Amino acid sequence: MFDYPAARAVFLVVQTGSFDGAAQALGVTPSAVSQRVRGLEERMGVVLVERGTPCTATDEGAWLCRHMEQVGMLERGLMDHFPRMQDQGAATPVTLHLATNADSLETWFLSAVARVARESGYLLHISVDDEQHTADWLRRGRVIAAVTALGKPVQGCQMKALGRLRYHAVASPDFIRRHFPDGVTPAALKAAPALTFNQKDRLQQNWVQQQFGRSIAFPTHWLPSTNGFVTAALAGMGWCLNPPQLIAGHLASGQLVELIPDAVLDVPLFWQTNRLAADSLAPLTRAILSRSKEVLH
């Protein structure tokens, strides 16, 4: 029989980041937690936890943690059907591990999942990555559901289209005057600094490719902050792509202007969930779909 107490110890070590944190959650000593984790690793023949500060899951450990996540959701559902079980003590809080891109988090995703968190009592662990890469979190078992730009289901997952997140290429009027006095041309772009979130961020390059039919090398500032993009653009540091939800007021006031009027970039987004957990995640999926219809194109 599978050793669920030991599996729960692994889950809590990964969730809290330490054996001490897991021990506190379980009401046992760190030594007891270590024995449970080591014993399960020996029986399974794989390392489940990378010891460090913090402790993290190996790929095998991540899959085990997602299994424990699903077990927790099933237990919650069972307690809903048997009220007497609820009288025997509060259910252990279930933490759902999700992934999304930073711009969705700042514009619509958080309001959708917050509604479910309030009503369900689930705790959320939200990881942020580029929308082109969040599908990898699903493949590796790091999350149970994700917003992704991948338009085909990840193996073992269900997929629903959300819509298109729209972006406008903008800069401050002063930046436009300094760098694009004769309009936005390939030659001017080669000298005008952009803003880039990180090495995975391809939005600016994709916009250039869409407008000019070819890639153009341009200088860039590296700034891993969605709201930082807006602040930096207003300060004249560089040009960048932003969702309209974050810059509509600045465009209306003239503090920001589009590099090329109405030259938008649309990024299709999809909601993918682990198929085994799809039923338990149905309320979350409904909230995601409802909110995305209000915001996305």
N, C-alpha and C positions, 0 to 999 in steps of 0.2 A: 504494500500500500504506500502511496506517495506520502512523504513526510511534510504535511502542511505547516506544522509549527516551525520546522526548520526553514521552509520556503518563506514563511512570513518574516522570519528573522532576516533572511537575505533582502527581502523587500524593504524592510525598515532600515537596514544598514544603508542601502542605496538611497532611500528617501531622505533620511536624516543626514547622510554623509559621514556617519561614524558608528562604530560599535557602541560607544557610550550612549549616543542618541537612541539607538535601537534598544539598548538595555533599559533606558529610562522609559521608553514607550511600552515595553513588555513587562516591566516590573521585575526584571532579573538582573544578574550581574553581567558586565561586559564579557567576562570569561565564559559564562553560559551561552551568550550569543555567539561568541567565537567558536565554541564547540559545536553548536548547531550548524553554523555556516560551513565549517570545515568538514563536518560529518556528511553533510549533503553533497558537498563538492566531491568528496571521496566516493560516495555511492554513485553519483552521476558521471564521474570521470572527467569533469571539466572544472575550470576555475570560473566562479560566478561573480566574484567581487574583486576588483582591483583595489588593493589596500593602498591608501594614501590619504591626503588631506585636500579635498574630501575623498571618501571612498566612492568609487563609481562602479557601475555594472559592466561586465564584459558583454559581448554580443549575446552569449548564452544566458547570462544573468539578466539582460534586458528582456529577453523572451519570457523568462520565468517571472519577472516583475509584471509584465503585461498579463500573464496568466493569472497572477494573484489579483490584479486589478479586476479582471473579469469575474473571478470568484467573489470578490467583494461586492460587485454590482448584483450578482445573482443572489447573494445572501440578503442584500437590501431588499430586493424584489420579493424574496421569500418572507421576510419579516412583515412586508406590507400586507401579505395574505394571511398571516397568522399573528394577530394583535397580541396574543398572550406571550409570544416570544419577545415582543418589545417590552413587556413588563418585567422581563428577567434581566434587563440592563440595556443601556444604550448601545446601538450598533457602532462598530468601529468605523470612523470616517473613511470614506473611499476617496482616493485621489486619482483623478483622471489626468493622464499625461497627453497633452495636445501640442501640436506644432502649427505655426502660422508665420506669414511674412510680416515684417515690421509695419508696413503701410496699412495692411488690413487690421492689425492690432490697434493702430492709432485712429482708424476711421470708422470701423463698424464691428469688428470681431468681438471686442471686449464687451460691448453692450449686449450682444447676443448671448454670450456664455455667462455673463453676470446674472442674467435673468434666470437661467437654469440653475446656477449655483445657489441662488436665493431660494428657489422653490424645491430643489432636490436635496440640498445639504451636501452635495458633492464638493470636495476640495479640488482645486485645479492646479496643475503644474504646466505652465505654458512656456514652450521653448520657441525661440524666434530664429528663423533662418530665411535665406532667400527663397522666393516661391518656386524657383527652379530646383531647389534642393530639399525641400521639406519631405518630398516623397521618399528620400533616402532614410529619413527617420522612421517611416513606416516599414520599409524593407528590412531595416536592422532591428525592428521590434522595440525602438526607443519610445514610440508613442502609440496610442491606440486610435488616433484620428488626426487628420491634418488638412489644412488649406494648402493646396498645391497648384502649380501651373501645369502639371502633368495631365493630359487629356485622355489617358487610358488607365484602367484600374491597376493599381499595384497588386501583385499576386496575393490572394487571400483577402482582398479588400473590396468594398462596394464604393461606387463613385456617383456623385451627383453634381451637375453643372451649377455654378453659382451666378455666373455673369462675368462682366468685364470690368476690371478696375481701371479707370481712365487716368491718364497722366498728362499734365501740361508742362512744356519746357518753358521756364521762366527765369527772369533775372530782374535786378533793380533797373530803373530808368538810367541811372548814372552808369551802371555797368554796360548797358546797351550802347550808350553814347561813346564810351571809351573803347569798347572792343568791336562793335558792329556799326561804325559810322556809315558804312555803305551797304548795310544789310547783312544778314546771316549767310555767309558763303563758306565753302570748304576752307579757303585760305584763312579767313577770319577765325574759324573754329580751331584751327591748328595752334592759334596763339591765345585763345580765350580760356582761362581756367574753368573747369567744371567742378562739381561736387559729386563724389562717389562714396556710397555707403561702406563698401568693403570690396575685396577682390572678387567676390561672387556677383556683385551688382553689375548688371549689363544694361540697365534701363537707358542710360545716356547713349551708350553705343548703339543700342537698338533703335533709338529715336533718330540718330544721325543716319544710320543705314536706311531707315524708312524714308527719310526726307531726301537723301542725296544718292541712294542706290549703291553706296559703298561705305566701307569703314574709313574713319579718319582718326588719326592719332592726335589727341589733345591733352594738354596738361590738366591735372586734377588735384584738388584737395581731397583728403580722405577723412570722412566724417560719419561715424556709425551712429547717427541719431536722426530719426524721422523729423522731429520738431526742430532739430539743429539745422536741417536743410533749409527750413523756412527762415530761421533767424539769420543764417549765413547768407542766404540770397538777399534778404532785406538789407544786410550790411554791405552788400556789393562784393562779397568774396568770390562768387562764381555763379554760373548758371546751373540749373538742375531740373529734374523732373519731380513734380509733386502732384498728389491727388487733389482735385478741386475742393474736397471737403476741408483741406487744411489751408487753402490760399484764396478762397473765393472772396473774402473780405479785402484782402490785399490787392487782388486784381481789380475789384470794384473801386477801390480808393486810388488806384494808380501807383501804389507803392511797389508792386510787381507788375511786369508786363510779359506777354508771351514773346518768345524769340521769333516765332512765325505764327501769326494769328490762326487759330483753329487747327493747328498742326498737332493733333493729339496722338498719344500712343495708348492703345487698349491692350490690357493683359488679361486673358481669360483665366478664371480661377475655378477650382473644383474642390469639393469636399469629399475626402476619402476616409472611410472608417473600416476598422478591422471587421471582417464579415461575422466572426463569432460573437462580437460584441454589438452588432448592429441593432438588435432588438432593444438591448439595454440602453443604447445611446439614442434611441428614437426621439426622445424629447429634446435632446441637444441638437440633433440633426434638424428637427422642425424649427427650432429657434434660429439656427444658422441660416436655413433656407429663407425664412421669413425676413430676417434682418437684411440679408444680402439682396433680396428683391427690392427693398426700400432704398438701397444705396448704390448698388452696382448697375451697370448698363446691361 
